[in-house]
Amino acid sequence: MRKNKSSKNWIIQQHRDPYFKEAKHSGFRSRSAYKLLELEKKFKFLKSCKSIIDLGSYPGGWSQVIKKNTKNCKILSLDIKKMREIDGVDFFCCDFQNDGSKEQILQYFKAKADVLVSDMAANTTGNKDLDCIRTNSLCMDVIEFSRFVVKNDGVVISKLFNGYDFLDVKKFAEKKFEKVNFFKPESSKNFSKETYIHCKKFKTL
Ligand SMILES: C[S@@+](CC[C@H](N)C(=O)[O-])C[C@H]1O[C@@H](n2cnc3c(N)ncnc32)[C@H](O)[C@@H]1O
């Protein structure tokens, strides 16, 4: 009964949300598409990008934005959930942490990629602090993973939460990259601790 009420409220809120309406109107598969558009406006990583990995791509809003904002770019999207086809976007249905996924990605691009973006969050448990810790740990896994599949002067963008372990992620990223910035798009809901990390150029050891 409670669950029904909260899911009804969620549906009402969604329909009042301007980004949700705009995404429907523009044919984007998710309101998240606007977050990537804002990230692009801020950091400008898509224009000259020739190879990009979209981790956690389902249902495909970010992949649509990437396709629209790049030219002659190899786009590889990856998710545990099967994503409906997008013209000009290749898709691997798998967990990025599976054995062999790095090799599959490298084989696909025949080299490392220019950019990796990740909008992944850990599955919610109902406990906000735990969700935050788990998503920030996933963000660190993405940063670690990126070293194997992104070029030395490449760009990595990942979702994280501005809560528990945020400073640990920041320190971890600053050890690996020359430049580390954070940005919360306006389209990211105010009440959410969600934000994005933008990392550029791996430090040479
Ligand atoms: C918020 S959604 C992404 C929305 C997407 N950016 C868009 O605009 O349509 C996060 C996605 O991350 C995926 N995900 C979470 N953990 C993953 C993992 N370990 N490997 C691959 N995908 C994962 C989930 O299945 C989910 O579809």
The ligand as an ORCA input file, in Angstrom:
! r2SCAN-3c Opt
* xyz 0 1
  C      21.049      6.144    -14.393
  S      21.121      4.816    -15.493
  C      21.889      5.518    -16.900
  C      21.013      6.407    -17.731
  C      21.663      6.771    -19.049
  N      22.832      7.608    -18.844
  C      20.704      7.486    -19.950
  O      20.839      8.695    -20.150
  O      19.800      6.846    -20.495
  C      22.418      3.833    -14.819
  C      22.660      2.534    -15.549
  O      23.858      1.950    -15.063
  C      23.747      0.553    -15.241
  N      24.779     -0.140    -14.438
  C      24.927     -0.133    -13.079
  N      25.981     -0.897    -12.723
  C      26.523     -1.387    -13.880
  C      27.638     -2.225    -14.164
  N      28.397     -2.726    -13.171
  N      27.945     -2.504    -15.464
  C      27.166     -2.008    -16.464
  N      26.088     -1.216    -16.248
  C      25.767     -0.902    -14.976
  C      22.326      0.247    -14.802
  O      21.894     -0.975    -15.365
  C      21.565      1.474    -15.336
  O      20.933      1.184    -16.548
*
